Amino acid sequence: MRVPRSHPRYRSLRARELLASMVDEGVADRTGLIAHGRGEAFDYFLGERTPPEARLAASVAAYRLAKARAPVISVNGNVAALACKAVIALAKAVPARVEVNLFHRTEKRIDLVASYMESLGGRDILGRQAAGRIPGLAQPRAKCSREGIFSADVVLVPLEDGDRAEALKKMGKLVIAIDLNPLSRTALAANITIVDELTRAIPLLEKYVRMARKEPARHARLVRGFDNVQNLLSVRDRMARNLMDAER
């Protein structure tokens, strides 16, 4: 379906069409459509804008990524479908490794997603070789690359599941999440949660990574004063106020 740019829901409709086409190609799983729709509902509560709480969390996350010893960006089907080029740009800016890790995992899909990212400029995409294992998770989600997620000190997990975020934290890793639902297990488990829409959050992170390298002292102060629980409470209050205002 061709969506005119003048349509008030242009970005949302384009994302839906893109995700549906990526399901047809096998990059995204059909259950990802449900997850995307749920996220859109929470984005309505934000007014489909990046809130100040997300900007603060992204600033803190950018500093931690820039200072990490071995940062890794974990990519699932929806992330590859919706934000592949943005993820590749962020990975170059950090720099970080990119690893494909799928809930509905088959070796064919892992290769398909990795190849798709490589076709758009991704380099050394990890995930095909999964000799590592995340303790406490059932197979096949526990599989990971030894030189990627298994060895990482900081892991960015956009659009993730709570079990894996919790398991990564138990391994001693700093977990950064991007999740529109501030009540999700992923949002609550992560060390830093950016409550924002994926295609807004990833480019914002890239921008802040570059700023963190230029102004490390400023970003370091933000890290010291950051409280993820309080930030999540603040964004929940913002959503509630937006809902109340919409009724007037």
N, C-alpha and C positions, 0 to 999 in steps of 0.2 A: 504494500500500500504506500502510495506517495503522499507524504504529509507536507503541506505547505508551511514554510517557515513562519508565516503570519499566524498560524494556529496557536492559541494561548497555551496549549499542552504539547507544543512541538517537541521539546526535549524528552518529555516523558514518553510520548508516543513513539519517537524514534528509538528510544532505548528498548521499549517493548518489542518493536519490530526486529531490531538487531538481535535481541536475546532469542526470540522465536526462531530466527534464521540460523543462529548458532546451535540451537537444539537440533534442527534438521541436519546440520553438518556434523553433529556429534561432539562439538566442543563443549557445549553446556548440556546438563542433564535436564529432563523435563521437570523434575521436582524443583529445579532452580527457578522456574517461573513462579512457583508458589512463594518461594523465599523473596523474590524480587517484588512481588505484589505486596507482601507484608511490609517490606521496607518502604515502599511508596506511601503506604498509609501513615507511617511515622513521619515521613518527610512532609506530608500535609500539615502535621502538627507543628513542624518547624517553620511553616510558611514557605517551604521549598527554598530556603536560604541558609547559608552557613551561619550558625549562631556564634556569638562571642566565645562560648564555652568550647566549641570545636576549634576555633582559632587558637585558643590557649593550649588545648591538648595537642594540636598539631605542632605548635611551636616547641613544646616540651619533647614531643616525639621526634621532631626533626633534629634536635640537639643530641638526643640519645642515639639516633641512627648515625649521625655524623661522627660521634665519638666512639661508636662500637668497634670492637676488635674484629668481629665476623658477623655482620648483619645479613639477614636473609629475608627476602620477601616471599611469602607463601602465596601461591596462586591456585585458585580453583576454577571451575568452568565458567561461572558467572563473571569472575574478575577478568579472565582472559577475554571473554566475549565483549564486555562493556568498557574495559579500560586498558587494553593490552599496550597500546602505544604510550599511555601515561605511565604505566608501571615500568616499562622499559626506560623511559626518560628518568624516572625517579631512581631506578637502579643505577643508572650511569652517574647521576648527581651525587649519590651517597658516598662511594659506590657500594653496591650490595649484590649478592648472588640472588638469583630468582629460582625458586623450586616449585614445580607443579605437584600438588598434593590434593587428591580428590576423595570425597566421601564415597561416591559411587565409582570406585576404582577398578579399572581393568588396564592391563598393559597397553592395549590398543588405544584407549582414551588418553592415557598419560602421554603416549607418543603423539597422538593427534593434537592435544593441547600444546605440548612443547614445540611441535613442528609449526603450528599456527603462530605461536609467538616468535619463533625464529624467522618465519616468512615476513614478519613485520619489523624485523631489525633486532630481535632478541639474540643475545650471545651467550653461549655456554649455559643454556637452560638446563637445570637439574631436575631429577625426578625419575628418569628412565631407569637408572641404576639405584635401587633402594636397599642397600645393605644395612642401613641403620634401622633402629626400632625405638619408638617412643614408649617408655615403660608405662604400664597402667592402661593402655588402650588395646581394644580388641583389633585383630587384623580385619581388613587390610589397611585401615586408617593409621595404624601405628607405623607402617612402613615409611621410611624417609631416607634421604641421601646422607651418607656419612659426612661428606664434605660440605653439605648444606645445612639443613635444619638441625641435624644431630649435633653438629659442631658449633652452631651459632651461639652467640651470647645475647643477641637481640633479634627477635622475630616479629615482623609485621604480618598480621593475620587478618586481612580484609575479608569480610563476609564469611566468618568462620563459625564453627560449632563450639559450644562451651566446653565439652569434654576435652577436646584437644588443647584449647587455651589453658585449661587447668593443668593438664598433663605437662605442657611445656613449662609452665611456671614451676611445677614440682621438680623439673630437671634443672632449675636454677636459671632459666632464661628470662629475660625481660620481654614481656609480651605487649605489643602495641596492637590494638584492635580498631577497625573501622566498622561501626555498627550503628544503624539508625534507631535501633531499639535500646534505650538506656536501661531497660529492665531485663535484657537477655542475659543468659549465663556467660556468654562471651564478654559482654560489656562489663559485667560484675567481676569476672575472673581476671581480666587484663590489668596490667600495671598502668597503662595509659589507654583510655578509650576516646576515640574521636567520633562523636555522634554527628555524623554528616553523611550525605549521599556520596557514594563511591567516586563518581566522575568529577565531583567538586573537591573531594578530600585529597585524592592522589596528586593532582597538580598543585594544590595548596601546600602539601608536604614537600614537594620538590622545591617550590619557591622558598619555603622556610628553611630547608636544608642549606640552600645557598646563602640565605641570610645568617644562619647559625655559624657558618664558616667565616663570615665577615664580622659578625658581632657576637663572638662566643661568650663574652662576659654577661651580656644582657640575657641571653638564652639560658645561661647557667643559673642566673637568679630565678628565672621562671621555674626551672626544674626544682630548685630547693624549696620553693613555696607551693609546689603543685600537690594537690590532694585529689586523687581520682574519684573517690567516693563523693566528696563535696562537689566536684565538677559535675558528676552525674546527677546529683540531687538538684543542682542549679538548672541543668538542662531539662529535667523533668518538670520543674516549676515553670520554666519558660513554655514548655508544651501545654501545660495546664492553663496558663494565662492566655495563650493563643486560642485554646478551645473556648474559654470563657468569653473572650472578646468576640469570637466568631458568632456567638449566640445573641449578641446585642445588636 
